[in-house]
């Protein structure tokens, strides 16, 4: 049942969903407007003033012209996908995923395809006197096709602008930053909540549970799992985190008492969802990796673009600071009676802090500007961190940067001066003036 609910929940996010909805609306409009024309209804004078009445041949030619615009749009979409695919070799496959997920792209495609379907349905209702002895032209429906054609042209122009804007690295990094912030916010298990706590995880005994299918763990229905474990009168420890690769016969959880393993396994398989690739829905590590990847690719020898790397470091700062300002995430989910039911493996604040430094350090040892951007990130972490150990780790990362920096005689003293300055002065924003 859980997998069915998830499938139905994910349908609105599919690329084809909005185009199909637009096609269904077009079918309804075509049938409705043609029916109104066939009824012989007399339109009010203001509406009649706007209607353009054409003959049978003129109506057919007009509708055919509107329908042929789909071919132009199809060519444009093909070129766009080619451009996006080419750009993705520099900035990563995220570009193609963004194109597929973008509601604006889906809406443009939906309106263009719906216009084509609409004109076909209206075109079939037009009859000349030689066809069956009675000429019929649905003037209201034909005029609405003119409106749709105008909308298509405007949408097409806007679409070209939107695509040109969406492949810019600033837009990519900002979208990745927003994804990272949302993932941190939505997946933090706050121990101040009544049914979330932090405890030592049991490690002795229990029975192992497998998932029966392979892939990347992209979603866990945590609270549905808690409810089912309560019904089973069992406790469950998840061995895998969202984003981890799972093999079909590999243990993904441990259940206590062992005699409830068969019943619990059915529930686990229903509430743990795998896919061929990772998703940012619940995977904090992957969401952060998308931002850091932009910096890593920018610093690759084939690109060598330190300014893009600095921009990506500044963008990842938002999500990192949102994480360090909180205490550690809880790992124990309780039922309504406050009994321990599910133990999870949350991403730690320390992991979030470590990623940008560990992933970028090997690529930026000879670029002073990028090293200084990482030092600034460490200073912000030190000032904002709730946990003193996390703040201390930021200083250790700066020490590693200093130790591995391979700068020339001019840049090295300037870099050391920047490090000393960042450790003496606060980088937090001053309070607002009254």
C-alpha distance (Angstrom), angle and dihedral (degrees) to the residues before:
residue distance angle dihedral
X1 . . .
X2 3.80 . .
X3 3.81 92.4 .
X4 3.82 90.9 49.2
X5 3.81 91.6 50.8
X6 3.81 90.4 48.9
X7 3.81 91.3 49.1
X8 3.80 91.6 51.6
X9 3.82 91.0 45.4
X10 3.80 91.4 52.6
X11 3.82 95.9 49.6
X12 3.85 94.7 86.4
X13 3.81 88.6 55.8
X14 3.82 94.4 56.1
X15 3.79 117.6 108.6
X16 3.81 92.5 -123.5
X17 3.82 97.2 50.0
X18 3.83 100.1 83.9
X19 3.85 94.1 42.0
X20 3.81 90.2 52.7
X21 3.81 91.2 48.6
X22 3.81 89.2 50.3
X23 3.82 91.0 50.0
X24 3.81 91.5 51.5
X25 3.81 90.3 49.7
X26 3.81 89.7 49.4
X27 3.80 90.9 52.3
X28 3.80 90.8 50.3
X29 3.83 92.2 48.1
X30 3.81 93.0 47.5
X31 3.78 93.7 50.8
X32 3.81 93.2 43.3
X33 3.80 97.3 48.4
X34 3.80 93.4 44.5
X35 3.81 89.4 50.1
X36 3.81 90.2 51.5
X37 3.82 89.8 50.9
X38 3.80 91.6 48.6
X39 3.79 91.5 51.1
X40 3.81 91.2 65.4
X41 3.77 91.5 -128.5
X42 3.81 113.9 177.2
X43 3.80 109.6 -126.4
X44 3.81 122.1 -140.9
X45 3.78 115.1 -98.1
X46 3.86 95.8 -105.9
X47 3.81 90.4 55.6
X48 3.82 93.4 44.6
X49 3.78 89.0 53.9
X50 3.79 91.1 60.6
X51 3.82 96.8 43.4
X52 3.79 117.4 100.4
X53 3.79 110.8 -150.3
X54 3.79 115.7 -153.7
X55 3.75 134.5 171.2
X56 3.78 128.8 -105.0
X57 3.81 95.2 -88.4
X58 3.79 92.6 43.2
X59 3.82 92.4 50.3
X60 3.79 91.8 49.3
X61 3.80 92.4 48.2
X62 3.80 92.1 47.5
X63 3.80 94.4 49.7
X64 3.80 91.2 45.7
X65 3.81 90.3 52.7
X66 3.78 92.0 51.7
X67 3.81 91.2 47.6
X68 3.82 93.5 51.8
X69 3.82 90.2 62.6
X70 3.80 87.1 78.7
X71 3.81 88.4 70.6
X72 3.79 91.1 55.9
X73 3.79 90.3 47.7
X74 3.79 91.2 48.5
X75 3.79 90.8 54.4
X76 3.80 90.5 48.5
X77 3.80 91.9 50.1
X78 3.81 90.6 50.1
X79 3.80 91.8 51.4
X80 3.79 90.2 45.8
X81 3.79 93.1 53.2
X82 3.80 89.2 48.5
X83 3.82 91.1 52.3
X84 3.80 91.9 46.1
X85 3.81 91.6 49.1
X86 3.80 91.2 50.1
X87 3.80 92.6 48.5
X88 3.80 90.8 47.8
X89 3.82 89.8 66.1
X90 3.83 86.9 67.0
X91 3.80 102.2 36.9
X92 3.79 101.4 25.9
X93 3.81 137.0 -100.2
X94 3.80 89.6 -66.1
X95 3.83 88.4 92.5
X96 3.80 92.2 65.4
X97 3.81 91.8 45.2
X98 3.80 90.1 50.3
X99 3.80 90.6 51.2
X100 3.80 91.4 51.9
X101 3.82 94.4 45.1
X102 3.80 97.1 43.8
X103 3.81 109.0 112.6
X104 3.80 90.5 -156.3
X105 3.81 92.2 59.8
X106 3.78 90.5 46.9
X107 3.81 91.4 50.4
X108 3.81 93.6 49.7
X109 3.79 91.6 49.9
X110 3.81 90.2 45.3
X111 3.81 94.2 52.6
X112 3.81 93.2 46.4
X113 3.80 93.6 48.8
X114 3.81 91.7 42.7
X115 3.82 90.0 53.2
X116 3.80 89.8 54.0
X117 3.80 92.3 49.9
X118 3.81 91.0 45.6
X119 3.81 93.6 53.0
X120 3.82 91.6 48.3
X121 3.78 92.6 52.2
X122 3.80 92.9 47.3
X123 3.80 92.8 43.3
X124 3.81 92.2 58.5
X125 3.82 91.5 58.2
X126 3.82 95.5 57.4
X127 3.81 112.7 102.6
X128 3.79 131.5 -179.1
X129 3.79 124.9 -147.9
X130 3.80 90.2 -104.2
X131 3.80 91.6 57.0
X132 3.80 100.9 62.2
X133 3.77 105.1 -19.1
X134 3.81 96.5 -93.7
X135 3.77 122.6 80.9
X136 3.80 115.8 -142.6
X137 3.78 129.9 -176.4
X138 3.83 118.4 173.5
X139 3.80 95.8 -141.2
X140 3.80 95.9 -178.8
X141 3.81 91.7 51.2
X142 3.82 92.1 45.9
X143 3.80 91.9 51.0
X144 3.78 90.6 49.7
X145 3.82 87.5 54.4
X146 3.82 87.7 57.8
X147 3.81 88.9 53.6
X148 3.82 90.5 49.6
X149 3.79 91.3 49.0
X150 3.80 90.9 53.1
X151 3.80 90.7 48.4
X152 3.81 89.6 49.7
X153 3.81 92.2 55.4
X154 3.80 92.3 48.6
X155 3.80 92.0 46.8
X156 3.79 90.8 48.0
X157 3.82 92.3 54.0
X158 3.80 90.8 46.8
X159 3.82 90.4 47.3
X160 3.81 92.3 57.3
X161 3.81 89.3 51.0
X162 3.80 91.8 47.0
X163 3.80 93.7 51.0
X164 3.80 92.6 47.4
X165 3.80 88.5 52.4
X166 3.81 96.0 43.7
X167 3.82 95.3 57.0
X168 3.81 92.2 56.7
X169 3.77 112.5 109.1
X170 3.82 92.3 -128.0
X171 3.80 90.3 59.5
X172 3.78 91.7 45.6
X173 3.78 93.8 51.0
X174 3.80 92.7 45.1
X175 3.81 91.8 51.5
X176 3.80 90.5 47.6
X177 3.80 89.9 49.1
X178 3.80 91.8 51.8
X179 3.81 90.0 49.1
X180 3.81 91.3 50.8
X181 3.81 93.5 48.4
X182 3.80 91.7 48.4
X183 3.80 92.6 49.2
X184 3.81 92.4 49.9
X185 3.80 91.4 47.9
X186 3.82 97.7 45.0
X187 3.81 98.0 43.7
X188 3.79 101.6 44.0
X189 3.81 111.0 116.7
X190 3.80 103.0 -144.9
X191 3.79 112.3 -152.8
X192 3.81 89.2 -153.7
X193 3.77 87.9 74.5
X194 3.78 116.2 94.1
X195 3.80 98.1 -119.6
X196 3.82 99.4 40.6
X197 3.80 123.5 80.3
X198 3.79 139.8 155.4
X199 3.81 118.6 -121.7
X200 3.78 141.2 151.4
X201 3.77 108.6 -82.5
X202 3.82 116.7 -121.2
X203 3.80 113.1 -115.0
X204 3.82 105.0 174.3
X205 3.79 125.2 90.0
X206 3.77 124.8 -16.5
X207 3.78 131.8 120.1
X208 3.81 124.7 -88.6
X209 3.79 121.4 -119.9
X210 3.81 126.9 -156.2
X211 3.78 127.8 -156.8
X212 3.79 99.0 -137.1
X213 3.81 93.7 -137.8
X214 3.79 136.6 66.1
X215 3.78 132.8 -127.5
X216 3.78 140.3 80.2
X217 3.77 118.3 -42.0
X218 3.81 102.6 -120.0
X219 3.78 104.2 164.1
X220 3.80 140.4 19.6
X221 3.81 120.1 -166.6
X222 3.79 91.2 -142.6
X223 3.79 102.1 177.6
X224 3.80 94.3 39.6
X225 3.80 86.3 53.2
X226 3.81 90.4 50.9
X227 3.80 90.2 52.2
X228 3.79 92.8 49.5
X229 3.81 92.5 47.3
X230 3.79 88.4 52.4
X231 3.78 89.7 54.4
X232 3.81 90.1 47.7
X233 3.83 90.2 46.9
X234 3.80 87.6 -130.9
X235 3.81 139.7 124.2
X236 3.78 122.7 -133.0
X237 3.79 133.8 -159.9
X238 3.81 117.0 -162.8
X239 3.80 112.2 -142.3
X240 3.80 94.6 -171.5
X241 3.79 131.5 60.9
X242 3.77 128.2 -148.8
X243 3.77 106.8 -81.1
X244 3.81 94.7 33.9
X245 3.78 119.9 123.3
X246 3.80 112.4 -114.4
X247 3.80 127.9 -159.2
X248 3.77 120.8 -151.5
X249 3.83 95.2 -117.4
X250 3.82 96.4 33.4
X251 3.84 119.2 110.3
X252 3.81 110.3 -107.3
X253 3.81 99.0 171.5
X254 3.80 144.8 11.8
X255 3.79 122.4 -137.2
X256 3.80 132.4 -159.0
X257 2.99 128.9 -121.2
X258 3.82 95.9 33.2
X259 3.80 93.7 -141.6
X260 3.81 89.4 69.0
X261 3.80 92.6 56.8
X262 3.81 96.4 104.6
X263 3.79 93.9 52.0
X264 3.79 93.2 41.8
X265 3.80 92.5 48.9
X266 3.81 91.3 60.1
X267 3.80 90.0 52.5
X268 3.80 93.3 46.4
X269 3.79 92.2 50.9
X270 3.79 88.6 50.9
X271 3.81 95.9 51.4
X272 3.82 103.1 37.0
X273 3.79 112.1 78.6
X274 3.79 126.3 -162.4
X275 3.80 131.8 -169.6
X276 3.82 137.1 -179.6
X277 3.83 90.9 -103.0
X278 3.79 138.4 25.4
X279 3.79 124.0 -91.4
X280 3.81 133.8 -155.0
X281 3.80 92.8 -135.4
X282 3.83 94.7 99.4
X283 3.80 101.9 -10.1
X284 3.81 106.9 103.3
X285 3.81 92.6 176.1
X286 3.79 93.1 54.1
X287 3.82 92.8 45.7
X288 3.80 89.8 53.4
X289 3.78 91.6 43.8
X290 3.81 89.9 58.5
X291 3.81 90.2 62.1
X292 3.80 95.3 41.1
X293 3.80 90.5 47.8
X294 3.81 90.0 63.2
X295 3.80 89.3 57.5
X296 3.81 93.5 44.8
X297 3.81 92.4 50.1
X298 3.79 90.8 46.1
X299 3.82 89.9 55.6
X300 3.81 94.9 47.8
X301 3.83 114.0 117.0
X302 3.80 91.7 -112.9
X303 3.82 93.1 56.5
X304 3.83 107.3 23.4
X305 3.81 95.6 -178.9
X306 3.83 107.8 153.6
X307 3.81 93.7 175.2
X308 3.80 91.9 60.7
X309 3.81 88.5 47.7
X310 3.81 91.1 51.9
X311 3.81 90.2 49.6
X312 3.81 90.8 51.6
X313 3.83 91.4 49.2
X314 3.79 90.0 51.8
X315 3.80 90.6 49.0
X316 3.81 94.2 50.0
X317 3.81 88.2 52.5
X318 3.81 91.3 74.9
X319 3.78 94.7 61.2
X320 3.81 94.7 38.4
X321 3.80 92.6 53.8
X322 3.80 91.0 46.0
X323 3.82 87.5 56.8
X324 3.82 99.2 43.7
X325 3.80 92.8 50.0
X326 3.80 88.7 66.6
X327 3.78 130.6 68.4
X328 3.78 118.0 -112.2
X329 3.79 118.0 -60.1
X330 3.80 118.7 -102.6
X331 3.78 120.3 -108.8
X332 3.81 104.1 -165.9
X333 3.81 125.3 75.7
X334 3.80 117.3 -159.5
X335 3.79 131.6 -156.7
X336 3.81 125.3 -128.7
X337 3.81 90.5 -81.1
X338 3.83 89.8 52.7
X339 3.80 93.0 -112.3
X340 3.81 117.8 146.4
X341 3.80 109.1 -103.7
X342 3.82 111.9 154.4
X343 3.81 129.8 26.9
X344 3.81 114.1 -161.8
X345 3.81 135.3 -173.6
X346 3.79 106.8 -124.5
X347 3.77 122.7 -166.9
X348 3.79 107.1 -100.4
X349 3.79 124.8 -128.3
X350 3.80 88.3 -121.7
X351 3.80 91.2 59.0
X352 3.80 90.4 52.3
X353 3.81 90.9 50.2
X354 3.80 94.2 46.9
X355 3.80 99.4 50.4
X356 3.83 102.5 74.7
X357 3.81 92.4 45.1
X358 3.80 97.1 43.8
X359 3.80 95.0 44.5
X360 3.80 97.4 43.6
X361 3.81 102.7 37.3
X362 3.84 96.2 81.0
X363 3.82 91.8 54.0
X364 3.81 103.2 44.1
X365 3.80 106.0 45.2
X366 3.82 90.8 113.0
X367 3.81 98.5 42.2
X368 3.79 113.1 82.5
X369 3.82 96.8 -169.8
X370 3.81 93.2 56.5
X371 3.81 92.0 44.5
X372 3.80 89.3 53.1
X373 3.82 90.4 50.1
X374 3.81 88.9 55.3
X375 3.81 90.4 47.9
X376 3.82 89.1 53.1
X377 3.80 89.5 50.3
X378 3.81 90.0 52.3
X379 3.82 90.4 50.1
X380 3.79 91.1 52.6
X381 3.80 90.8 48.9
X382 3.80 91.1 49.5
X383 3.81 91.7 52.8
X384 3.82 96.8 43.6
X385 3.81 103.0 37.5
X386 3.79 117.1 118.2
X387 3.81 91.5 -161.9
X388 3.85 116.5 64.0
X389 3.80 90.1 -148.7
X390 3.81 90.2 58.5
X391 3.81 90.3 49.4
X392 3.80 90.0 50.5
X393 3.80 91.0 49.8
X394 3.81 89.6 57.7
X395 3.80 88.7 58.4
X396 3.79 90.5 49.3
X397 3.79 89.9 54.0
X398 3.79 89.3 53.4
X399 3.82 89.1 51.4
X400 3.82 89.0 53.4
X401 3.80 90.5 50.1
X402 3.80 90.8 51.7
X403 3.80 91.8 47.4
X404 3.81 95.0 49.3
X405 3.82 99.0 38.0
X406 3.80 111.3 121.4
X407 3.80 101.8 -167.0
X408 3.78 132.2 150.7
X409 3.79 125.7 -105.7
X410 3.80 93.0 -87.9
X411 3.82 100.3 44.4
X412 3.80 99.3 41.5
X413 3.84 97.7 65.7
X414 3.81 90.1 43.7
X415 3.79 90.1 51.9
X416 3.82 92.5 49.6
X417 3.81 89.2 49.6
X418 3.81 89.9 52.4
X419 3.81 90.6 50.9
X420 3.82 91.5 50.1
X421 3.80 91.4 48.2
X422 3.81 92.9 49.7
X423 3.80 90.3 53.6
X424 3.81 93.8 50.1
X425 3.78 100.3 47.0
X426 3.80 132.6 52.8
X427 3.79 117.1 -118.9
X428 3.79 96.6 -163.9
X429 3.78 117.1 116.1
X430 3.82 116.1 -96.2
X431 3.81 117.8 -113.1
X432 3.77 117.7 -88.5
X433 3.77 115.2 -90.8
X434 3.83 116.1 -112.9
